[in-house]
Amino acid sequence: MSAPQVRELSIPDIKILKPAVFADERGSFSESFNIRDLAEIGLEVNFVQMNLSVSVKTGTVRGLHFQKPPYDQDKLVMVLQGSIWDVGVDLRSGSPFYGTHAGEVISAEAGNQIFIPKGFAHGFSTLEPDTKVVYVVTNFYSAPDDDGLLWGDPTLAIPWPLPPEGATVSGKDAAARGWEGFESPFSFAPADSSAGRDR
């Protein structure tokens, strides 16, 4: 197998990955991830948990979520069915991208993935009904350290692609705090340029 193709978004630590796909008369095969191959492209990660979300409606928004240190997580997100617009918000105080976002369409058809490193809030909006999203993370879920920001906060001004009827969100996400007055538990350091490195 070969390392996935990788491309940086406008915030360089958020990366789009495209694993190699091998097709024949039976269908296709690919490695969803391989930590040795990820290390070759600068992502030194150790995934410990895999999560699956199933969203029935187009326009389902999940986010913006993060876990506070020491339970912060790198995330590798992929879509098994349907498509999403996936976004990361830089929460690292002192970062040149602090408070800004970068996003991309991730889909089962394209077979692409998005890497969201520690120090970012993460969310996505479904673009199709019955969308299934898998993401692997580098730290276990910790309820006391689970946190988030309001997905539609006007200061963040994230351009969510939504249907005319608007977003479908959980009560928890609808009640999340806004950006104003947010005190980040994350800080930016030069080592952050090697996204995914344990720190």
SERO-4910 file (N, C-alpha, C, O; in steps of 0.05 Angstrom, whole numbers):
BEGIN
 pado doro    nc1    nc2    nc3   cac1   cac2   cac3    cc1    cc2    cc3    oc1    oc2    oc3
  Met    A     17    -24      0      0      0      0     18     25      0     41     24      8
  Ser    A      6     47     -9     21     72     -9      7     93      9    -17     90     15
  Ala    A     22    113     17     12    134     34    -10    149     19     -9    151     -5
  Pro    A    -30    159     34    -52    174     20    -41    200      9    -22    212     18
  Gln    A    -55    210    -12    -50    237    -21    -59    256      1    -79    251     15
  Val    A    -45    279      3    -52    298     24    -52    326     13    -35    333     -3
  Arg    A    -70    342     23    -73    370     14    -81    387     38    -98    379     53
  Glu    A    -68    410     41    -75    428     63    -97    447     55    -99    454     32
  Leu    A   -114    454     75   -134    474     70   -123    502     77    -99    504     81
  Ser    A   -140    522     78   -130    549     84   -118    552    111   -100    569    115
  Ile    A   -126    535    130   -112    531    155    -95    506    151   -106    484    150
  Pro    A    -68    509    149    -52    486    140    -54    461    157    -49    439    147
  Asp    A    -60    464    183    -61    440    200    -85    423    195    -86    400    203
  Ile    A   -105    434    181   -128    418    172   -121    407    145   -115    422    126
  Lys    A   -123    380    142   -113    367    118   -135    349    106   -151    337    120
  Ile    A   -135    348     79   -152    330     64   -135    306     55   -114    310     42
  Leu    A   -144    282     61   -130    258     53   -146    243     33   -171    243     34
  Lys    A   -132    229     15   -145    212     -5   -130    186     -6   -110    184    -20
  Pro    A   -140    165      8   -127    139      7   -127    127    -21   -145    132    -37
  Ala    A   -107    111    -26   -106     96    -52   -129     76    -52   -135     63    -32
  Val    A   -142     73    -76   -164     54    -80   -156     34   -102   -146     42   -123
  Phe    A   -160      8    -96   -153    -13   -115   -179    -26   -123   -193    -38   -107
  Ala    A   -185    -25   -149   -210    -35   -160   -205    -58   -179   -186    -59   -193
  Asp    A   -224    -77   -178   -225    -99   -198   -254   -107   -203   -272    -92   -195
  Glu    A   -258   -130   -215   -286   -137   -222   -303   -142   -198   -328   -142   -201
  Arg    A   -292   -146   -175   -307   -150   -150   -317   -125   -138   -337   -124   -124
  Gly    A   -303   -103   -143   -308    -77   -130   -282    -63   -124   -266    -59   -142
  Ser    A   -278    -55    -99   -254    -39    -93   -245    -45    -64   -260    -56    -48
  Phe    A   -220    -38    -59   -208    -41    -33   -190    -17    -27   -176     -7    -45
  Ser    A   -191     -8     -2   -173     13      7   -168     11     36   -184     -1     51
  Glu    A   -145     21     46   -140     23     74   -151     49     84   -142     70     75
  Ser    A   -169     48    103   -181     73    114   -159     90    127   -158    114    124
  Phe    A   -141     77    142   -118     91    152    -97     70    159   -103     47    165
  Asn    A    -72     79    159    -49     63    167    -30     82    181    -20    101    169
  Ile    A    -25     78    207    -10     98    222     19    101    212     30    122    215
  Arg    A     30     81    200     57     84    188     56    102    164     73    120    161
  Asp    A     35     99    147     33    116    124     26    145    132     36    164    120
  Leu    A     10    148    153      4    175    163     29    189    174     32    213    169
  Ala    A     46    173    187     71    185    197     88    195    174    102    215    177
  Glu    A     87    181    152    103    189    128     95    217    118    111    231    107
  Ile    A     70    224    122     61    250    113     59    270    136     46    291    134
  Gly    A     72    264    158     74    282    181     53    281    202     51    298    219
  Leu    A     35    261    201     14    258    220     21    235    239     15    212    233
  Glu    A     33    241    261     42    221    281     19    218    301     18    232    321
  Val    A      2    198    296    -23    195    312    -25    166    322    -13    148    311
  Asn    A    -41    163    342    -47    136    353    -77    136    359    -85    144    381
  Phe    A    -93    126    341   -122    126    344   -130    105    364   -120     82    363
  Val    A   -149    112    382   -157     94    404   -187     88    404   -196     71    419
  Gln    A   -202    104    389   -231    100    389   -243    107    362   -233    126    349
  Met    A   -263     92    353   -277     98    328   -306    103    334   -319     88    348
  Asn    A   -317    125    322   -344    133    327   -360    132    300   -348    138    279
  Leu    A   -385    126    302   -403    126    278   -427    143    284   -440    140    305
  Ser    A   -433    162    267   -458    177    269   -475    172    244   -465    171    222
  Val    A   -501    169    248   -521    166    227   -540    189    228   -553    193    249
  Ser    A   -542    205    207   -560    228    206   -581    224    185   -575    220    162
  Val    A   -606    224    194   -628    218    176   -634    241    156   -639    236    133
  Lys    A   -633    266    166   -641    289    150   -618    303    137   -596    306    149
  Thr    A   -622    313    113   -604    333    102   -605    358    119   -626    366    128
  Gly    A   -581    370    123   -580    394    140   -578    389    170   -581    407    186
  Thr    A   -572    364    177   -565    358    205   -538    369    211   -518    363    197
  Val    A   -536    386    231   -511    397    240   -502    385    266   -518    384    285
  Arg    A   -478    375    267   -466    364    291   -441    380    297   -422    380    281
  Gly    A   -441    394    320   -418    411    326   -428    437    338   -452    443    341
  Leu    A   -408    453    345   -380    450    342   -368    438    367   -372    449    389
  His    A   -355    415    365   -347    400    389   -316    399    392   -301    400    372
  Phe    A   -308    397    417   -280    392    423   -278    381    452   -297    384    467
  Gln    A   -256    368    458   -250    360    486   -226    376    496   -207    380    482
  Lys    A   -228    385    521   -207    401    533   -184    383    541   -187    360    547
  Pro    A   -159    395    540   -136    380    550   -140    371    579   -153    385    594
  Pro    A   -129    348    587   -111    331    572   -126    310    555   -114    291    546
  Tyr    A   -152    313    550   -167    294    535   -173    304    507   -192    295    494
  Asp    A   -158    324    497   -162    334    470   -156    312    450   -140    294    455
  Gln    A   -168    315    426   -167    294    406   -159    304    379   -168    325    370
  Asp    A   -142    289    365   -140    291    336   -163    274    324   -170    253    335
  Lys    A   -174    282    301   -196    267    289   -190    263    259   -181    281    245
  Leu    A   -196    239    250   -195    232    222   -224    224    214   -234    204    224
  Val    A   -236    240    197   -265    238    191   -268    227    162   -255    237    144
  Met    A   -286    207    159   -292    196    133   -322    190    131   -335    187    152
  Val    A   -332    188    107   -361    184    103   -365    157     89   -353    152     68
  Leu    A   -382    141    101   -388    114     90   -412    115     71   -413     99     52
  Gln    A   -430    134     76   -454    137     59   -463    166     59   -465    178     80
  Gly    A   -467    177     35   -476    205     33   -453    224     32   -431    218     22
  Ser    A   -457    249     42   -437    269     41   -442    290     63   -464    294     72
  Ile    A   -421    304     70   -422    325     90   -405    349     81   -387    346     65
  Trp    A   -410    372     93   -391    394     93   -380    395    121   -394    399    140
  Asp    A   -353    390    122   -339    387    148   -322    412    153   -310    423    135
  Val    A   -321    421    179   -307    446    185   -292    443    211   -301    430    230
  Gly    A   -269    457    212   -254    460    236   -250    489    243   -245    505    225
  Val    A   -251    496    269   -247    523    278   -222    524    296   -221    508    315
  Asp    A   -203    541    290   -178    542    305   -183    555    332   -191    579    333
  Leu    A   -178    540    353   -182    550    381   -156    555    395   -155    561    419
  Arg    A   -133    554    381   -107    556    393   -100    586    397    -93    599    377
  Ser    A   -101    596    421    -95    624    426    -66    629    417    -48    614    423
  Gly    A    -62    651    403    -36    657    392    -32    648    364    -12    655    351
  Ser    A    -50    631    354    -48    622    326    -54    644    307    -72    660    312
  Pro    A    -41    646    284    -48    666    264    -76    661    252    -87    679    239
  Phe    A    -87    637    257   -114    631    247   -135    629    269   -157    619    264
  Tyr    A   -128    639    293   -146    637    316   -173    649    309   -176    671    300
  Gly    A   -194    633    315   -221    641    311   -231    639    282   -254    647    276
  Thr    A   -214    629    264   -223    626    236   -228    596    231   -221    579    247
  His    A   -240    591    208   -248    564    201   -239    556    173   -232    573    157
  Ala    A   -239    530    169   -234    519    142   -251    494    139   -253    478    158
  Gly    A   -263    490    116   -280    467    112   -278    456     84   -266    468     66
  Glu    A   -290    432     80   -289    418     54   -312    398     53   -321    388     74
  Val    A   -321    392     29   -341    371     25   -327    344     27   -307    340     13
  Ile    A   -337    326     43   -326    299     46   -349    280     39   -371    283     49
  Ser    A   -344    261     22   -365    244     12   -356    215      9   -332    210      5
  Ala    A   -375    197     10   -370    169      5   -361    165    -24   -343    150    -30
  Glu    A   -373    180    -42   -367    177    -71   -338    186    -76   -324    173    -91
  Ala    A   -330    208    -64   -302    218    -69   -281    201    -55   -259    199    -64
  Gly    A   -289    189    -32   -270    173    -17   -249    190     -3   -228    180      4
  Asn    A   -255    215      1   -235    233     15   -240    233     45   -261    224     54
  Gln    A   -221    244     60   -222    245     89   -212    272     97   -198    286     82
  Ile    A   -219    281    122   -209    306    133   -196    300    160   -208    286    176
  Phe    A   -173    312    164   -159    310    189   -162    336    204   -154    357    195
  Ile    A   -174    334    229   -177    357    246   -159    353    271   -164    334    286
  Pro    A   -139    370    275   -120    365    297   -130    375    324   -151    389    325
  Lys    A   -116    368    345   -121    379    371   -120    410    370   -105    421    354
  Gly    A   -136    422    387   -137    451    387   -157    463    369   -157    488    365
  Phe    A   -174    447    357   -195    456    338   -222    446    348   -225    424    358
  Ala    A   -243    463    344   -270    454    346   -278    442    319   -269    451    298
  His    A   -295    421    320   -302    406    296   -332    404    293   -346    401    313
  Gly    A   -341    406    269   -370    402    263   -374    395    234   -356    397    217
  Phe    A   -399    386    228   -406    381    200   -436    384    196   -452    382    215
  Ser    A   -443    389    171   -471    390    163   -475    370    141   -460    369    122
  Thr    A   -496    354    143   -501    333    123   -513    346     97   -530    364     99
  Leu    A   -504    336     75   -513    346     49   -533    327     36   -545    333     15
  Glu    A   -537    303     48   -555    283     37   -569    269     61   -559    269     83
  Pro    A   -593    258     56   -605    242     77   -591    216     82   -576    207     65
  Asp    A   -595    205    106   -584    179    114   -553    178    110   -543    160     98
  Thr    A   -540    199    119   -511    201    117   -498    187    141   -505    192    164
  Lys    A   -477    171    135   -463    156    156   -434    166    157   -420    165    136
  Val    A   -426    176    180   -399    187    183   -384    171    205   -394    166    226
  Val    A   -359    164    198   -341    151    217   -318    170    223   -307    182    205
  Tyr    A   -311    171    248   -286    186    255   -271    171    277   -283    162    296
  Val    A   -245    170    272   -227    157    292   -213    180    307   -206    200    295
  Val    A   -208    175    333   -197    196    350   -173    186    366   -171    162    370
  Thr    A   -156    204    375   -132    197    389   -134    198    420   -114    195    434
  Asn    A   -158    202    430   -163    202    458   -191    192    463   -209    196    447
  Phe    A   -195    180    486   -221    169    493   -241    192    500   -233    213    508
  Tyr    A   -267    186    496   -287    205    504   -286    210    534   -284    191    550
  Ser    A   -287    235    542   -287    242    570   -310    263    574   -307    286    567
  Ala    A   -331    254    587   -355    271    590   -348    297    605   -358    318    596
  Pro    A   -332    297    626   -326    322    640   -311    342    623   -311    366    628
  Asp    A   -297    332    603   -280    349    586   -292    355    559   -280    369    542
  Asp    A   -316    345    554   -331    350    530   -341    378    529   -354    387    549
  Asp    A   -336    393    508   -344    421    507   -351    428    478   -348    412    460
  Gly    A   -361    452    474   -369    460    447   -375    490    445   -376    504    465
  Leu    A   -378    499    421   -386    526    415   -411    526    397   -416    506    383
  Leu    A   -426    547    398   -451    549    382   -445    548    352   -429    564    342
  Trp    A   -457    529    339   -451    524    311   -457    549    294   -443    554    274
  Gly    A   -479    563    300   -487    586    284   -478    613    295   -491    633    289
  Asp    A   -457    614    311   -449    639    324   -442    659    302   -427    654    284
  Pro    A   -454    684    304   -450    703    283   -421    713    281   -412    721    259
  Thr    A   -406    713    303   -379    722    302   -361    703    286   -344    711    270
  Leu    A   -366    677    290   -351    657    274   -359    657    245   -343    652    227
  Ala    A   -384    664    239   -394    668    212   -387    644    193   -377    648    171
  Ile    A   -393    620    203   -388    597    186   -410    593    166   -434    594    173
  Pro    A   -404    591    140   -424    589    119   -435    561    116   -430    548     96
  Trp    A   -451    552    135   -462    525    134   -480    522    109   -498    538    105
  Pro    A   -476    501     93   -495    495     71   -519    481     82   -517    458     90
  Leu    A   -542    494     82   -566    483     94   -589    484     74   -590    501     57
  Pro    A   -608    466     77   -633    467     61   -651    490     69   -646    502     90
  Pro    A   -671    496     54   -689    519     60   -701    518     88   -706    538    100
  Glu    A   -707    493     97   -720    491    124   -700    495    147   -708    495    170
  Gly    A   -674    498    141   -655    503    161   -642    479    173   -645    456    163
  Ala    A   -628    482    196   -612    461    208   -629    444    227   -648    454    239
  Thr    A   -621    419    229   -631    401    250   -608    397    269   -587    387    262
  Val    A   -612    405    294   -591    404    314   -601    391    340   -625    391    345
  Ser    A   -583    382    356   -591    371    383   -596    394    402   -587    417    397
  Gly    A   -610    389    424   -614    409    444   -588    419    456   -585    443    461
  Lys    A   -569    400    459   -543    408    470   -528    427    452   -518    447    461
  Asp    A   -528    421    426   -514    439    407   -528    466    405   -515    486    402
  Ala    A   -555    466    406   -570    491    404   -564    509    428   -567    534    425
  Ala    A   -557    498    450   -553    513    475   -524    519    480   -517    530    501
  Ala    A   -506    512    462   -477    516    466   -471    546    468   -485    562    457
  Arg    A   -449    552    481   -441    580    485   -430    592    459   -421    578    442
  Gly    A   -431    618    457   -421    632    434   -391    639    437   -379    633    457
  Trp    A   -380    651    416   -352    657    415   -344    680    434   -323    680    446
  Glu    A   -362    700    437   -356    723    454   -351    714    483   -368    701    495
  Gly    A   -328    722    493   -321    715    520   -308    687    523   -302    679    546
  Phe    A   -306    673    501   -294    646    503   -265    647    510   -249    662    498
  Glu    A   -257    632    531   -229    630    539   -218    603    531   -226    582    543
  Ser    A   -201    603    512   -192    577    501   -173    562    520   -156    574    532
  Pro    A   -176    536    522   -158    520    537   -133    511    521   -116    496    530
  Phe    A   -132    520    496   -111    512    477    -93    536    471   -101    559    472
  Ser    A    -67    530    466    -48    551    458    -32    541    434    -28    517    430
  Phe    A    -24    560    418     -9    555    394     21    554    400     31    571    415
  Ala    A     35    535    389     64    533    391     75    525    364     61    513    348
  Pro    A    101    531    359    113    523    333    109    494    326    107    487    303
  Ala    A    109    476    347    105    448    341     78    442    329     74    420    317
  Asp    A     59    460    332     32    456    320     33    453    290     14    443    278
  Ser    A     55    463    278     57    461    249     59    433    240     55    427    216
  Ser    A     67    415    258     67    386    252     41    374    264     42    361    285
  Ala    A     19    379    250     -7    371    261     -8    342    267      1    325    252
  Gly    A    -20    336    290    -24    308    297     -3    297    316     -6    276    328
  Arg    A     19    312    319     40    303    337     31    304    366     20    325    374
  Asp    A     35    283    381     26    284    409     41    306    424     65    308    422
  Arg    A     26    322    438     38    345    452     21    352    477     28    370    491
***
